[in-house]
């Protein structure tokens, strides 16, 4: 059971990292941290929907396993955190243009 929770947390953090791939460089440039290494984020952006989709599937499977085995509360709490992180990643991906426009207006 703990493997399901760990997998869901890992996938949530991965999806959150992928979701911030286009917002993060703008925020870093706003802070004065720039360079050619930022081009790496473009390659990550191409895989964002695949990673987010896989993360969502893993979390759904973990929820199914938790309810089938009548897991204890702390496992549900960790899985809830994982679900919230993935939902935040989806929100970031779908609002990426607005966030980038806002960050550009601050420059």
Buried (B, 14 or more C-beta within 10 A) or exposed (E): EEEBBEBBBEBBBBBBBBBBBBBBBBBBBEEEEEEEEBEEBEEBBEEBBEBBEBBBEBBEEBBEBBEEEEBEEEBBEBBEBBBEBBBBBBEBBEEBEEBBEEBEEEE
